[in-house]
Amino acid sequence: MSKFMVNLTAINPVDRQRRTAPIEVMVDTGAEVSWLPRKALEDIGIASEEKAQFETADKRIIERDTGYAILTAEGFTTIDEVVFAEEGDMTLLGVHTIEGFHVLIDNIGHRFIALSALSCPANRKLGKKKENGN
């Protein structure tokens, strides 16, 4: 897999006028959540909601604060959990954010590919079978 970088902006969900400058992040389908610099998140008023443990690539267990932000990149937007990255941590766009963007990753073209939204047919009742088995 090739290195794939995008510019990501975090927005405070309570005060949408408060947003980070674009932050270069690596698209990482091996990372569960997105990691952004603590200072950038705190500067726009994103609060730490809880602490979580993560296993690093070298198998260390580390603890980091997490919170919630609106994230936008390449024309796609979602609200998601973010990790407050400390000095020396990588900045990453994780799979939760990718799924929230409703995109596939094109590692050759280094781009996002939009997916169609899934829908449920309106004339079908979920969880019930028709009498004749259809």
C-alpha positions in Angstrom: 0.0 0.0 0.0 1.2 3.5 -0.8 1.4 6.5 1.5 -1.8 8.5 1.0 -2.1 12.0 2.5 -5.1 14.4 2.6 -5.8 17.8 4.3 -8.4 17.4 7.0 -10.2 20.2 8.9 -11.8 19.7 12.3 -14.8 21.8 13.3 -16.2 22.3 16.7 -19.7 20.8 16.6 -21.1 23.3 19.2 -19.6 26.4 17.5 -19.1 25.7 13.8 -17.2 29.0 13.3 -14.3 27.4 15.3 -12.2 25.2 12.9 -8.7 24.1 12.5 -6.5 25.1 9.6 -6.1 22.1 7.2 -4.0 19.4 8.9 -2.1 17.0 6.7 -3.1 13.4 7.8 -2.2 10.0 6.5 -5.2 7.9 5.4 -4.7 4.7 7.5 -7.2 1.9 7.0 -5.5 0.1 9.9 -6.3 2.9 12.3 -9.7 2.7 14.0 -10.2 6.4 14.7 -8.6 9.6 13.5 -5.7 11.2 15.4 -5.2 15.0 15.4 -2.8 17.2 17.3 -4.0 18.0 20.9 -3.2 21.7 20.5 -5.2 22.0 17.3 -8.3 20.4 18.9 -8.0 22.4 22.1 -7.6 25.6 20.2 -11.0 25.2 18.6 -12.6 24.2 21.9 -12.9 20.4 21.4 -13.2 18.9 24.9 -11.8 15.6 26.0 -14.7 13.3 26.7 -12.8 10.2 27.9 -9.5 8.3 27.8 -9.0 5.2 25.6 -6.2 2.7 25.2 -4.6 2.0 21.8 -2.1 -0.6 20.7 0.7 0.9 18.6 2.3 -0.7 15.5 5.2 -1.8 17.8 2.7 -3.5 20.2 2.9 -0.9 23.0 -0.3 0.1 24.8 -0.8 3.8 25.2 -3.6 5.9 26.6 -4.9 9.1 24.9 -7.8 11.5 25.4 -10.7 11.3 22.9 -13.4 13.7 22.0 -15.8 14.5 19.1 -15.5 16.8 16.1 -16.9 17.4 12.7 -14.3 16.3 10.2 -14.0 17.4 6.5 -11.6 16.4 3.7 -11.8 16.4 0.0 -15.4 17.6 0.0 -16.7 14.9 2.4 -17.9 15.6 6.0 -18.8 13.5 9.0 -19.0 13.9 12.8 -16.6 11.4 14.5 -14.6 10.5 17.6 -11.0 11.9 17.4 -7.9 11.1 19.4 -5.9 13.9 21.0 -2.5 13.1 19.5 0.5 13.9 21.7 3.9 15.2 20.6 5.5 12.5 18.5 2.2 10.8 17.5 1.2 10.5 13.9 -1.8 12.4 12.5 -4.1 9.9 10.9 -7.5 9.6 9.2 -8.9 6.4 10.5 -11.5 3.9 9.2 -14.4 5.3 11.3 -14.0 8.6 9.5 -13.6 6.9 6.1 -16.9 5.1 6.7 -18.5 8.3 7.9 -17.5 10.0 4.6 -19.2 7.0 2.7 -16.2 6.6 0.5 -13.9 3.8 -0.8 -10.1 4.4 -0.8 -8.3 4.4 -4.2 -4.7 3.7 -3.1 -3.4 3.9 -6.7 -5.1 7.2 -7.5 -4.7 8.6 -4.0 -8.3 9.7 -3.8 -11.7 9.0 -2.2 -14.4 7.4 -4.3 -17.9 8.3 -3.2 -20.3 5.4 -2.5 -24.1 5.5 -3.1 -26.2 5.6 0.0 -27.8 2.3 1.0 -31.6 2.3 1.2 -34.3 -0.1 2.2 -37.2 -0.6 -0.2 -40.3 1.2 1.1 -42.7 -1.6 0.2 -41.0 -4.3 2.2 -41.7 -4.9 5.9 -38.5 -5.7 7.8 -38.5 -8.9 10.0 -41.7 -10.3 8.6 -42.1 -13.1 6.1 -45.0 -13.4 3.8 -47.3 -16.4 4.2 -46.3 -18.0 0.9 -42.6 -17.7 1.9 -41.7 -14.8 -0.5 
